Amino acid sequence: MGGARRQALRPAVVVELGTGSGTISAFLASLHPGPIFIATDRNPRAAAAAQRTFAANRAPVDVVVADLFDGRPPLPPRTPRTN
């Protein structure tokens, strides 16, 4: 049952809240190339570090700088995603 259920779950979008350096999203994107990955952090310096991690690892992850707990919607990623 566990294996069949695991195969059935194929998310279209994966969002990481508080990405920090981005290593988790970069790792997951390398293992699962199908979904769109979005990494968020409220700290612009952390988001910049994550962007460098994604570039160095060629991980197709979009970065959004936003505090998702402040009630305002985040700005969309500024660069188009390329596959």
KOLPAMAR-689328 format. One record per atom (N, C-alpha, C, O): atom name; x, y, z; residue in one letter; residue number from 1. Coordinates in steps of 0.02 Angstrom, whole numbers, plus 50000, padded with zeros to 5 digits. Atoms other than C-alpha are relative to their C-alpha. Last residue first. Layout:
atome=CA | xx=X | yy=Y | zz=Z | residu=A | num=NUM $
...
//
This chain:
atome=N | xx=49990 | yy=50072 | zz=49988 | residu=N | num=83 $
atome=CA | xx=50660 | yy=51200 | zz=49071 | residu=N | num=83 $
atome=C | xx=50049 | yy=49972 | zz=49950 | residu=N | num=83 $
atome=O | xx=50064 | yy=49913 | zz=49951 | residu=N | num=83 $
atome=N | xx=49983 | yy=50035 | zz=50062 | residu=T | num=82 $
atome=CA | xx=50658 | yy=51388 | zz=49087 | residu=T | num=82 $
atome=C | xx=50014 | yy=49927 | zz=50016 | residu=T | num=82 $
atome=O | xx=50044 | yy=49911 | zz=50067 | residu=T | num=82 $
atome=N | xx=49972 | yy=50067 | zz=49989 | residu=R | num=81 $
atome=CA | xx=50568 | yy=51483 | zz=49224 | residu=R | num=81 $
atome=C | xx=50014 | yy=49969 | zz=49932 | residu=R | num=81 $
atome=O | xx=49972 | yy=49971 | zz=49887 | residu=R | num=81 $
atome=N | xx=50041 | yy=50056 | zz=50023 | residu=P | num=80 $
atome=CA | xx=50541 | yy=51667 | zz=49190 | residu=P | num=80 $
atome=C | xx=50037 | yy=49934 | zz=50010 | residu=P | num=80 $
atome=O | xx=50098 | yy=49930 | zz=50005 | residu=P | num=80 $
atome=N | xx=49970 | yy=50030 | zz=50060 | residu=T | num=79 $
atome=CA | xx=50635 | yy=51787 | zz=49302 | residu=T | num=79 $
atome=C | xx=49957 | yy=49942 | zz=49977 | residu=T | num=79 $
atome=O | xx=49934 | yy=49902 | zz=50018 | residu=T | num=79 $
atome=N | xx=49986 | yy=49950 | zz=50052 | residu=R | num=78 $
atome=CA | xx=50547 | yy=51906 | zz=49420 | residu=R | num=78 $
atome=C | xx=50030 | yy=49970 | zz=49937 | residu=R | num=78 $
atome=O | xx=50028 | yy=50001 | zz=49884 | residu=R | num=78 $
atome=N | xx=49929 | yy=50001 | zz=50020 | residu=P | num=77 $
atome=CA | xx=50464 | yy=51778 | zz=49533 | residu=P | num=77 $
atome=C | xx=50011 | yy=50047 | zz=49941 | residu=P | num=77 $
atome=O | xx=49968 | yy=50054 | zz=49898 | residu=P | num=77 $
atome=N | xx=49982 | yy=50059 | zz=50040 | residu=P | num=76 $
atome=CA | xx=50290 | yy=51836 | zz=49586 | residu=P | num=76 $
atome=C | xx=50075 | yy=50001 | zz=49984 | residu=P | num=76 $
atome=O | xx=50107 | yy=50053 | zz=49988 | residu=P | num=76 $
atome=N | xx=49989 | yy=49982 | zz=50070 | residu=L | num=75 $
atome=CA | xx=50273 | yy=51962 | zz=49728 | residu=L | num=75 $
atome=C | xx=50019 | yy=49937 | zz=49961 | residu=L | num=75 $
atome=O | xx=50052 | yy=49893 | zz=49989 | residu=L | num=75 $
atome=N | xx=49931 | yy=49989 | zz=50022 | residu=P | num=74 $
atome=CA | xx=50206 | yy=51889 | zz=49890 | residu=P | num=74 $
atome=C | xx=50003 | yy=50022 | zz=49927 | residu=P | num=74 $
atome=O | xx=49956 | yy=50010 | zz=49889 | residu=P | num=74 $
atome=N | xx=49977 | yy=50051 | zz=50048 | residu=P | num=73 $
atome=CA | xx=50026 | yy=51915 | zz=49945 | residu=P | num=73 $
atome=C | xx=50071 | yy=50015 | zz=49978 | residu=P | num=73 $
atome=O | xx=50090 | yy=50074 | zz=49971 | residu=P | num=73 $
atome=N | xx=49998 | yy=49974 | zz=50069 | residu=R | num=72 $
atome=CA | xx=50007 | yy=52021 | zz=50102 | residu=R | num=72 $
atome=C | xx=50023 | yy=49945 | zz=49953 | residu=R | num=72 $
atome=O | xx=50064 | yy=49904 | zz=49971 | residu=R | num=72 $
atome=N | xx=50066 | yy=49987 | zz=50028 | residu=G | num=71 $
atome=CA | xx=49947 | yy=51946 | zz=50266 | residu=G | num=71 $
atome=C | xx=50000 | yy=50028 | zz=49930 | residu=G | num=71 $
atome=O | xx=49947 | yy=50032 | zz=49899 | residu=G | num=71 $
atome=N | xx=50019 | yy=49930 | zz=49987 | residu=D | num=70 $
atome=CA | xx=50111 | yy=51958 | zz=50364 | residu=D | num=70 $
atome=C | xx=49934 | yy=50020 | zz=49967 | residu=D | num=70 $
atome=O | xx=49912 | yy=50076 | zz=49976 | residu=D | num=70 $
atome=N | xx=50042 | yy=49995 | zz=49942 | residu=F | num=69 $
atome=CA | xx=50135 | yy=51769 | zz=50380 | residu=F | num=69 $
atome=C | xx=49977 | yy=50072 | zz=50015 | residu=F | num=69 $
atome=O | xx=49944 | yy=50084 | zz=50065 | residu=F | num=69 $
atome=N | xx=50066 | yy=50028 | zz=50015 | residu=L | num=68 $
atome=CA | xx=50200 | yy=51736 | zz=50206 | residu=L | num=68 $
atome=C | xx=49953 | yy=50004 | zz=50059 | residu=L | num=68 $
atome=O | xx=49895 | yy=49984 | zz=50054 | residu=L | num=68 $
atome=N | xx=50019 | yy=50025 | zz=49934 | residu=D | num=67 $
atome=CA | xx=50346 | yy=51853 | zz=50235 | residu=D | num=67 $
atome=C | xx=49928 | yy=49975 | zz=49992 | residu=D | num=67 $
atome=O | xx=49881 | yy=50015 | zz=49993 | residu=D | num=67 $
atome=N | xx=50065 | yy=49982 | zz=49971 | residu=A | num=66 $
atome=CA | xx=50405 | yy=51871 | zz=50057 | residu=A | num=66 $
atome=C | xx=49995 | yy=49971 | zz=50070 | residu=A | num=66 $
atome=O | xx=50022 | yy=49918 | zz=50085 | residu=A | num=66 $
atome=N | xx=49987 | yy=49967 | zz=49936 | residu=V | num=65 $
atome=CA | xx=50558 | yy=51860 | zz=49945 | residu=V | num=65 $
atome=C | xx=49933 | yy=50023 | zz=50027 | residu=V | num=65 $
atome=O | xx=49901 | yy=50067 | zz=49999 | residu=V | num=65 $
atome=N | xx=50045 | yy=49945 | zz=49984 | residu=V | num=64 $
atome=CA | xx=50515 | yy=51734 | zz=49810 | residu=V | num=64 $
atome=C | xx=50019 | yy=50027 | zz=50068 | residu=V | num=64 $
atome=O | xx=50023 | yy=49990 | zz=50117 | residu=V | num=64 $
atome=N | xx=49992 | yy=49972 | zz=49933 | residu=V | num=63 $
atome=CA | xx=50643 | yy=51617 | zz=49731 | residu=V | num=63 $
atome=C | xx=49953 | yy=50060 | zz=50007 | residu=V | num=63 $
atome=O | xx=49949 | yy=50103 | zz=49963 | residu=V | num=63 $
atome=N | xx=50015 | yy=49928 | zz=49998 | residu=D | num=62 $
atome=CA | xx=50604 | yy=51505 | zz=49583 | residu=D | num=62 $
atome=C | xx=50005 | yy=50023 | zz=50072 | residu=D | num=62 $
atome=O | xx=49985 | yy=49988 | zz=50119 | residu=D | num=62 $
atome=N | xx=50041 | yy=49979 | zz=49944 | residu=V | num=61 $
atome=CA | xx=50692 | yy=51336 | zz=49579 | residu=V | num=61 $
atome=C | xx=49990 | yy=50075 | zz=49996 | residu=V | num=61 $
atome=O | xx=50038 | yy=50112 | zz=49988 | residu=V | num=61 $
atome=N | xx=50052 | yy=49955 | zz=50025 | residu=P | num=60 $
atome=CA | xx=50762 | yy=51251 | zz=49424 | residu=P | num=60 $
atome=C | xx=49950 | yy=50019 | zz=50055 | residu=P | num=60 $
atome=O | xx=49894 | yy=49993 | zz=50058 | residu=P | num=60 $
atome=N | xx=50066 | yy=50021 | zz=49975 | residu=A | num=59 $
atome=CA | xx=50918 | yy=51179 | zz=49508 | residu=A | num=59 $
atome=C | xx=49947 | yy=50050 | zz=49976 | residu=A | num=59 $
atome=O | xx=49953 | yy=50110 | zz=49990 | residu=A | num=59 $
atome=N | xx=50045 | yy=50002 | zz=50059 | residu=R | num=58 $
atome=CA | xx=51076 | yy=51203 | zz=49407 | residu=R | num=58 $
atome=C | xx=49931 | yy=49974 | zz=50019 | residu=R | num=58 $
atome=O | xx=49900 | yy=49935 | zz=49982 | residu=R | num=58 $
atome=N | xx=50023 | yy=50069 | zz=50008 | residu=N | num=57 $
atome=CA | xx=51174 | yy=51163 | zz=49565 | residu=N | num=57 $
atome=C | xx=49955 | yy=49989 | zz=49940 | residu=N | num=57 $
atome=O | xx=49929 | yy=49935 | zz=49929 | residu=N | num=57 $
atome=N | xx=49941 | yy=50044 | zz=49996 | residu=A | num=56 $
atome=CA | xx=51276 | yy=51324 | zz=49565 | residu=A | num=56 $
atome=C | xx=49981 | yy=49927 | zz=49988 | residu=A | num=56 $
atome=O | xx=50021 | yy=49888 | zz=49962 | residu=A | num=56 $
atome=N | xx=49959 | yy=49990 | zz=50061 | residu=A | num=55 $
atome=CA | xx=51124 | yy=51423 | zz=49505 | residu=A | num=55 $
atome=C | xx=50059 | yy=49952 | zz=50000 | residu=A | num=55 $
atome=O | xx=50074 | yy=49921 | zz=49948 | residu=A | num=55 $
atome=N | xx=50037 | yy=50028 | zz=50056 | residu=F | num=54 $
atome=CA | xx=51012 | yy=51350 | zz=49641 | residu=F | num=54 $
atome=C | xx=50039 | yy=50006 | zz=49935 | residu=F | num=54 $
atome=O | xx=50041 | yy=49959 | zz=49894 | residu=F | num=54 $
atome=N | xx=50000 | yy=50073 | zz=49993 | residu=T | num=53 $
atome=CA | xx=51140 | yy=51384 | zz=49777 | residu=T | num=53 $
atome=C | xx=49966 | yy=49967 | zz=49940 | residu=T | num=53 $
atome=O | xx=49991 | yy=49918 | zz=49913 | residu=T | num=53 $
atome=N | xx=49932 | yy=50023 | zz=50017 | residu=R | num=52 $
atome=CA | xx=51166 | yy=51562 | zz=49714 | residu=R | num=52 $
atome=C | xx=50005 | yy=49924 | zz=50005 | residu=R | num=52 $
atome=O | xx=50036 | yy=49892 | zz=49963 | residu=R | num=52 $
atome=N | xx=49994 | yy=49993 | zz=50073 | residu=Q | num=51 $
atome=CA | xx=50977 | yy=51591 | zz=49717 | residu=Q | num=51 $
atome=C | xx=50069 | yy=49978 | zz=49977 | residu=Q | num=51 $
atome=O | xx=50075 | yy=49946 | zz=49924 | residu=Q | num=51 $
atome=N | xx=50035 | yy=50056 | zz=50031 | residu=A | num=50 $
atome=CA | xx=50972 | yy=51522 | zz=49894 | residu=A | num=50 $
atome=C | xx=50006 | yy=50003 | zz=49924 | residu=A | num=50 $
atome=O | xx=50017 | yy=49952 | zz=49892 | residu=A | num=50 $
atome=N | xx=49958 | yy=50059 | zz=49989 | residu=A | num=49 $
atome=CA | xx=51105 | yy=51646 | zz=49949 | residu=A | num=49 $
atome=C | xx=49967 | yy=49939 | zz=49968 | residu=A | num=49 $
atome=O | xx=50002 | yy=49898 | zz=49937 | residu=A | num=49 $
atome=N | xx=49943 | yy=49993 | zz=50046 | residu=A | num=48 $
atome=CA | xx=51005 | yy=51788 | zz=49870 | residu=A | num=48 $
atome=C | xx=50047 | yy=49940 | zz=50007 | residu=A | num=48 $
atome=O | xx=50073 | yy=49915 | zz=49957 | residu=A | num=48 $
atome=N | xx=50026 | yy=50014 | zz=50067 | residu=A | num=47 $
atome=CA | xx=50847 | yy=51728 | zz=49960 | residu=A | num=47 $
atome=C | xx=50056 | yy=50005 | zz=49948 | residu=A | num=47 $
atome=O | xx=50059 | yy=49965 | zz=49901 | residu=A | num=47 $
atome=N | xx=50010 | yy=50073 | zz=50004 | residu=A | num=46 $
atome=CA | xx=50943 | yy=51723 | zz=50124 | residu=A | num=46 $
atome=C | xx=49976 | yy=49980 | zz=49930 | residu=A | num=46 $
atome=O | xx=49999 | yy=49931 | zz=49902 | residu=A | num=46 $
atome=N | xx=49933 | yy=50029 | zz=50003 | residu=R | num=45 $
atome=CA | xx=51003 | yy=51902 | zz=50095 | residu=R | num=45 $
atome=C | xx=49996 | yy=49923 | zz=49996 | residu=R | num=45 $
atome=O | xx=50036 | yy=49892 | zz=49961 | residu=R | num=45 $
atome=N | xx=49972 | yy=49995 | zz=50067 | residu=P | num=44 $
atome=CA | xx=50826 | yy=51958 | zz=50051 | residu=P | num=44 $
atome=C | xx=50070 | yy=49970 | zz=49993 | residu=P | num=44 $
atome=O | xx=50088 | yy=49944 | zz=49940 | residu=P | num=44 $
atome=N | xx=49936 | yy=49965 | zz=49997 | residu=N | num=43 $
atome=CA | xx=50759 | yy=51889 | zz=50216 | residu=N | num=43 $
atome=C | xx=50030 | yy=50003 | zz=49930 | residu=N | num=43 $
atome=O | xx=50046 | yy=49951 | zz=49901 | residu=N | num=43 $
atome=N | xx=50015 | yy=49929 | zz=49989 | residu=R | num=42 $
atome=CA | xx=50574 | yy=51844 | zz=50206 | residu=R | num=42 $
atome=C | xx=50063 | yy=50042 | zz=50002 | residu=R | num=42 $
atome=O | xx=50060 | yy=50103 | zz=49998 | residu=R | num=42 $
atome=N | xx=49969 | yy=49978 | zz=49938 | residu=D | num=41 $
atome=CA | xx=50613 | yy=51677 | zz=50125 | residu=D | num=41 $
atome=C | xx=49985 | yy=50074 | zz=50008 | residu=D | num=41 $
atome=O | xx=49981 | yy=50111 | zz=49959 | residu=D | num=41 $
atome=N | xx=50014 | yy=49933 | zz=49974 | residu=T | num=40 $
atome=CA | xx=50525 | yy=51579 | zz=49991 | residu=T | num=40 $
atome=C | xx=50041 | yy=50012 | zz=50063 | residu=T | num=40 $
atome=O | xx=50057 | yy=49967 | zz=50101 | residu=T | num=40 $
atome=N | xx=49969 | yy=49992 | zz=49934 | residu=A | num=39 $
atome=CA | xx=50575 | yy=51435 | zz=49879 | residu=A | num=39 $
atome=C | xx=49988 | yy=50070 | zz=50024 | residu=A | num=39 $
atome=O | xx=49999 | yy=50118 | zz=49987 | residu=A | num=39 $
atome=N | xx=49998 | yy=49930 | zz=49979 | residu=I | num=38 $
atome=CA | xx=50464 | yy=51386 | zz=49733 | residu=I | num=38 $
atome=C | xx=50028 | yy=50002 | zz=50071 | residu=I | num=38 $
atome=O | xx=50002 | yy=49969 | zz=50116 | residu=I | num=38 $
atome=N | xx=49975 | yy=49987 | zz=49932 | residu=F | num=37 $
atome=CA | xx=50488 | yy=51220 | zz=49644 | residu=F | num=37 $
atome=C | xx=50002 | yy=50075 | zz=50012 | residu=F | num=37 $
atome=O | xx=50028 | yy=50113 | zz=49971 | residu=F | num=37 $
atome=N | xx=49973 | yy=49932 | zz=49995 | residu=I | num=36 $
atome=CA | xx=50383 | yy=51174 | zz=49492 | residu=I | num=36 $
atome=C | xx=50020 | yy=50010 | zz=50073 | residu=I | num=36 $
atome=O | xx=49980 | yy=49998 | zz=50118 | residu=I | num=36 $
atome=N | xx=50039 | yy=49943 | zz=49975 | residu=P | num=35 $
atome=CA | xx=50359 | yy=50986 | zz=49490 | residu=P | num=35 $
atome=C | xx=50035 | yy=50067 | zz=49991 | residu=P | num=35 $
atome=O | xx=50096 | yy=50071 | zz=49979 | residu=P | num=35 $
atome=N | xx=50066 | yy=49985 | zz=50027 | residu=G | num=34 $
atome=CA | xx=50437 | yy=50857 | zz=49373 | residu=G | num=34 $
atome=C | xx=49966 | yy=50063 | zz=50026 | residu=G | num=34 $
atome=O | xx=49944 | yy=50104 | zz=49985 | residu=G | num=34 $
atome=N | xx=50000 | yy=49946 | zz=50049 | residu=P | num=33 $
atome=CA | xx=50625 | yy=50855 | zz=49409 | residu=P | num=33 $
atome=C | xx=49931 | yy=50021 | zz=49974 | residu=P | num=33 $
atome=O | xx=49927 | yy=50070 | zz=49938 | residu=P | num=33 $
atome=N | xx=50067 | yy=50001 | zz=50029 | residu=H | num=32 $
atome=CA | xx=50612 | yy=50754 | zz=49571 | residu=H | num=32 $
atome=C | xx=49994 | yy=50057 | zz=49950 | residu=H | num=32 $
atome=O | xx=49971 | yy=50111 | zz=49968 | residu=H | num=32 $
atome=N | xx=50029 | yy=50067 | zz=49996 | residu=L | num=31 $
atome=CA | xx=50784 | yy=50706 | zz=49640 | residu=L | num=31 $
atome=C | xx=49934 | yy=49994 | zz=49962 | residu=L | num=31 $
atome=O | xx=49918 | yy=49941 | zz=49935 | residu=L | num=31 $
atome=N | xx=49956 | yy=50046 | zz=50036 | residu=S | num=30 $
atome=CA | xx=50878 | yy=50863 | zz=49584 | residu=S | num=30 $
atome=C | xx=49971 | yy=49929 | zz=50000 | residu=S | num=30 $
atome=O | xx=49983 | yy=49891 | zz=49953 | residu=S | num=30 $
atome=N | xx=50008 | yy=49987 | zz=50072 | residu=A | num=29 $
atome=CA | xx=50731 | yy=50974 | zz=49634 | residu=A | num=29 $
atome=C | xx=50044 | yy=49953 | zz=49959 | residu=A | num=29 $
atome=O | xx=50026 | yy=49934 | zz=49903 | residu=A | num=29 $
atome=N | xx=50063 | yy=50030 | zz=50022 | residu=L | num=28 $
atome=CA | xx=50732 | yy=50893 | zz=49806 | residu=L | num=28 $
atome=C | xx=49989 | yy=50010 | zz=49926 | residu=L | num=28 $
atome=O | xx=49964 | yy=49965 | zz=49892 | residu=L | num=28 $
atome=N | xx=49995 | yy=50073 | zz=49996 | residu=F | num=27 $
atome=CA | xx=50917 | yy=50932 | zz=49832 | residu=F | num=27 $
atome=C | xx=49936 | yy=49967 | zz=49973 | residu=F | num=27 $
atome=O | xx=49939 | yy=49920 | zz=49933 | residu=F | num=27 $
atome=N | xx=49954 | yy=50020 | zz=50053 | residu=A | num=26 $
atome=CA | xx=50901 | yy=51112 | zz=49772 | residu=A | num=26 $
atome=C | xx=50006 | yy=49924 | zz=49998 | residu=A | num=26 $
atome=O | xx=50005 | yy=49894 | zz=49944 | residu=A | num=26 $
atome=N | xx=50035 | yy=49995 | zz=50064 | residu=S | num=25 $
atome=CA | xx=50746 | yy=51137 | zz=49880 | residu=S | num=25 $
atome=C | xx=50045 | yy=49978 | zz=49942 | residu=S | num=25 $
atome=O | xx=50022 | yy=49944 | zz=49896 | residu=S | num=25 $
atome=N | xx=50054 | yy=50050 | zz=50001 | residu=I | num=24 $
atome=CA | xx=50837 | yy=51072 | zz=50034 | residu=I | num=24 $
atome=C | xx=49964 | yy=50001 | zz=49933 | residu=I | num=24 $
atome=O | xx=49953 | yy=49949 | zz=49903 | residu=I | num=24 $
atome=N | xx=49974 | yy=50068 | zz=50012 | residu=T | num=23 $
atome=CA | xx=50998 | yy=51168 | zz=49999 | residu=T | num=23 $
atome=C | xx=49945 | yy=49947 | zz=49996 | residu=T | num=23 $
atome=O | xx=49951 | yy=49900 | zz=49957 | residu=T | num=23 $
atome=N | xx=50030 | yy=50034 | zz=50058 | residu=G | num=22 $
atome=CA | xx=50912 | yy=51336 | zz=49976 | residu=G | num=22 $
atome=C | xx=50022 | yy=49929 | zz=49989 | residu=G | num=22 $
atome=O | xx=50004 | yy=49899 | zz=49938 | residu=G | num=22 $
atome=N | xx=49950 | yy=50006 | zz=50053 | residu=S | num=21 $
atome=CA | xx=51025 | yy=51439 | zz=50090 | residu=S | num=21 $
atome=C | xx=49975 | yy=49963 | zz=49939 | residu=S | num=21 $
atome=O | xx=50008 | yy=49963 | zz=49887 | residu=S | num=21 $
atome=N | xx=49931 | yy=49990 | zz=49977 | residu=G | num=20 $
atome=CA | xx=50878 | yy=51495 | zz=50197 | residu=G | num=20 $
atome=C | xx=50049 | yy=49995 | zz=49942 | residu=G | num=20 $
atome=O | xx=50042 | yy=50033 | zz=49894 | residu=G | num=20 $
atome=N | xx=49951 | yy=50042 | zz=50035 | residu=T | num=19 $
atome=CA | xx=50721 | yy=51419 | zz=50121 | residu=T | num=19 $
atome=C | xx=50072 | yy=50008 | zz=50025 | residu=T | num=19 $
atome=O | xx=50112 | yy=49962 | zz=50019 | residu=T | num=19 $
atome=N | xx=49940 | yy=49989 | zz=49962 | residu=G | num=18 $
atome=CA | xx=50598 | yy=51490 | zz=50247 | residu=G | num=18 $
atome=C | xx=50059 | yy=49961 | zz=49972 | residu=G | num=18 $
atome=O | xx=50089 | yy=49921 | zz=50008 | residu=G | num=18 $
atome=N | xx=50005 | yy=49938 | zz=49961 | residu=L | num=17 $
atome=CA | xx=50443 | yy=51414 | zz=50169 | residu=L | num=17 $
atome=C | xx=50063 | yy=50007 | zz=50043 | residu=L | num=17 $
atome=O | xx=50082 | yy=49960 | zz=50078 | residu=L | num=17 $
atome=N | xx=49962 | yy=50002 | zz=49937 | residu=E | num=16 $
atome=CA | xx=50477 | yy=51284 | zz=50035 | residu=E | num=16 $
atome=C | xx=49994 | yy=50067 | zz=50034 | residu=E | num=16 $
atome=O | xx=50011 | yy=50119 | zz=50004 | residu=E | num=16 $
atome=N | xx=49982 | yy=49935 | zz=49972 | residu=V | num=15 $
atome=CA | xx=50344 | yy=51265 | zz=49901 | residu=V | num=15 $
atome=C | xx=50038 | yy=49988 | zz=50065 | residu=V | num=15 $
atome=O | xx=50015 | yy=49951 | zz=50108 | residu=V | num=15 $
atome=N | xx=49970 | yy=50011 | zz=49934 | residu=V | num=14 $
atome=CA | xx=50325 | yy=51112 | zz=49788 | residu=V | num=14 $
atome=C | xx=50023 | yy=50068 | zz=50025 | residu=V | num=14 $
atome=O | xx=50061 | yy=50103 | zz=49991 | residu=V | num=14 $
atome=N | xx=49963 | yy=49944 | zz=49971 | residu=V | num=13 $
atome=CA | xx=50207 | yy=51125 | zz=49639 | residu=V | num=13 $
atome=C | xx=50025 | yy=49981 | zz=50069 | residu=V | num=13 $
atome=O | xx=49989 | yy=49951 | zz=50108 | residu=V | num=13 $
atome=N | xx=49984 | yy=49955 | zz=50055 | residu=A | num=12 $
atome=CA | xx=50134 | yy=50993 | zz=49523 | residu=A | num=12 $
atome=C | xx=50044 | yy=50058 | zz=50024 | residu=A | num=12 $
atome=O | xx=50084 | yy=50085 | zz=49985 | residu=A | num=12 $
atome=N | xx=50020 | yy=49929 | zz=49995 | residu=P | num=11 $
atome=CA | xx=50138 | yy=50860 | zz=49657 | residu=P | num=11 $
atome=C | xx=50021 | yy=50040 | zz=49939 | residu=P | num=11 $
atome=O | xx=50073 | yy=50026 | zz=49909 | residu=P | num=11 $
atome=N | xx=49954 | yy=49965 | zz=50045 | residu=R | num=10 $
atome=CA | xx=50150 | yy=50677 | zz=49606 | residu=R | num=10 $
atome=C | xx=49980 | yy=50074 | zz=50000 | residu=R | num=10 $
atome=O | xx=49940 | yy=50096 | zz=49959 | residu=R | num=10 $
atome=N | xx=49992 | yy=49930 | zz=49981 | residu=L | num=9 $
atome=CA | xx=50071 | yy=50569 | zz=49741 | residu=L | num=9 $
atome=C | xx=50054 | yy=50033 | zz=49956 | residu=L | num=9 $
atome=O | xx=50113 | yy=50020 | zz=49965 | residu=L | num=9 $
atome=N | xx=50058 | yy=49961 | zz=50021 | residu=A | num=8 $
atome=CA | xx=50014 | yy=50408 | zz=49655 | residu=A | num=8 $
atome=C | xx=50008 | yy=50074 | zz=50017 | residu=A | num=8 $
atome=O | xx=49976 | yy=50116 | zz=49985 | residu=A | num=8 $
atome=N | xx=49997 | yy=49989 | zz=50072 | residu=Q | num=7 $
atome=CA | xx=50187 | yy=50329 | zz=49667 | residu=Q | num=7 $
atome=C | xx=49943 | yy=50044 | zz=49976 | residu=Q | num=7 $
atome=O | xx=49951 | yy=50081 | zz=49928 | residu=Q | num=7 $
atome=N | xx=49944 | yy=49955 | zz=50013 | residu=R | num=6 $
atome=CA | xx=50191 | yy=50352 | zz=49857 | residu=R | num=6 $
atome=C | xx=50005 | yy=50016 | zz=49925 | residu=R | num=6 $
atome=O | xx=50019 | yy=50072 | zz=49906 | residu=R | num=6 $
atome=N | xx=50021 | yy=49932 | zz=49983 | residu=R | num=5 $
atome=CA | xx=50018 | yy=50274 | zz=49871 | residu=R | num=5 $
atome=C | xx=50054 | yy=50051 | zz=49984 | residu=R | num=5 $
atome=O | xx=50040 | yy=50105 | zz=49959 | residu=R | num=5 $
atome=N | xx=50050 | yy=49978 | zz=50049 | residu=A | num=4 $
atome=CA | xx=50071 | yy=50120 | zz=49777 | residu=A | num=4 $
atome=C | xx=49977 | yy=50071 | zz=50014 | residu=A | num=4 $
atome=O | xx=49969 | yy=50111 | zz=49968 | residu=A | num=4 $
atome=N | xx=49967 | yy=49988 | zz=50064 | residu=G | num=3 $
atome=CA | xx=50229 | yy=50103 | zz=49881 | residu=G | num=3 $
atome=C | xx=49952 | yy=50025 | zz=49948 | residu=G | num=3 $
atome=O | xx=49968 | yy=50071 | zz=49910 | residu=G | num=3 $
atome=N | xx=49958 | yy=49941 | zz=49995 | residu=G | num=2 $
atome=CA | xx=50137 | yy=50124 | zz=50047 | residu=G | num=2 $
atome=C | xx=50033 | yy=50018 | zz=49934 | residu=G | num=2 $
atome=O | xx=50036 | yy=50076 | zz=49915 | residu=G | num=2 $
atome=N | xx=50041 | yy=49940 | zz=50000 | residu=M | num=1 $
atome=CA | xx=50000 | yy=50000 | zz=50000 | residu=M | num=1 $
atome=C | xx=50043 | yy=50062 | zz=50000 | residu=M | num=1 $
atome=O | xx=50029 | yy=50109 | zz=49962 | residu=M | num=1 $
//
